[in-house]
């Protein structure tokens, strides 16, 4: 009985570890905002709204996010990367 229980515990630990490793990193508007903050941009309501527009939902939301950020003075490459984070 101890062997069966030990085998079960070992299998459960292995499966649990695999599930933990398989979990994708969750990127969202906070990651978008954090990226911009780390690159020297001031994050206020308009930037938050732009990042929110980039949340998952296809190419158009991501495009709107980039356009809004660029209109707010964010460099094109930074806007692209920030919106990628928001949409992931």
C-alpha positions in Angstrom: 0.0 0.0 0.0 2.9 2.4 0.8 4.4 1.8 -2.7 1.1 2.6 -4.4 0.6 5.8 -2.3 4.2 6.8 -3.0 3.8 6.3 -6.7 0.6 8.3 -6.6 2.2 11.2 -4.8 5.2 11.1 -7.2 2.9 11.1 -10.2 0.8 13.9 -8.8 3.9 16.0 -8.1 5.2 15.4 -11.6 1.8 16.3 -13.2 1.5 19.4 -11.0 5.0 20.5 -12.0 4.2 20.1 -15.6 1.1 22.1 -15.3 3.0 24.9 -13.7 5.6 24.9 -16.4 3.0 24.8 -19.1 1.2 27.9 -17.9 1.8 30.8 -20.3 3.0 34.1 -19.0 0.1 36.5 -18.8 0.8 39.8 -20.4 -1.8 42.6 -20.2 -2.2 46.3 -19.9 -0.1 46.4 -16.8 2.8 44.9 -18.8 2.2 47.5 -21.5 2.2 50.3 -18.9 5.2 48.9 -17.1 7.2 48.6 -20.3 6.5 52.3 -21.2 7.3 53.4 -17.6 10.6 51.5 -17.8 11.5 53.4 -21.0 11.0 56.8 -19.5 7.4 57.6 -20.5 4.9 59.1 -18.1 1.9 56.8 -17.7 -1.3 58.6 -17.2 -4.9 58.0 -18.2 -4.5 58.4 -22.0 -1.6 55.9 -22.0 -3.6 53.5 -19.8 -6.5 53.7 -22.3 -4.2 53.1 -25.3 -2.8 50.0 -23.6 -6.3 48.8 -22.7 -7.2 49.1 -26.4 -4.4 46.7 -27.2 -5.9 43.8 -25.1 -6.4 40.5 -26.9 -8.9 40.6 -29.7 -7.1 40.6 -33.0 -5.1 43.0 -35.1 -7.3 46.0 -35.0 -7.2 46.6 -31.2 -3.4 46.2 -31.4 -3.2 48.7 -34.2 -5.4 51.2 -32.3 -3.1 50.9 -29.3 -0.1 51.6 -31.4 -1.7 54.6 -33.1 -2.8 56.1 -29.8 0.6 55.7 -28.2 2.4 57.2 -31.2 0.0 60.1 -31.1 0.9 60.6 -27.4 4.6 60.8 -28.4 5.7 57.2 -27.8 8.4 56.1 -30.3 7.1 53.7 -32.9 9.2 50.7 -31.8 8.2 51.3 -28.1 4.6 51.6 -29.1 4.8 48.3 -31.1 6.4 46.4 -28.2 4.1 47.8 -25.6 1.0 46.9 -27.6 2.4 43.4 -28.2 2.6 43.0 -24.4 -0.9 44.3 -24.0 -2.3 41.9 -26.6 -0.5 38.7 -25.5 
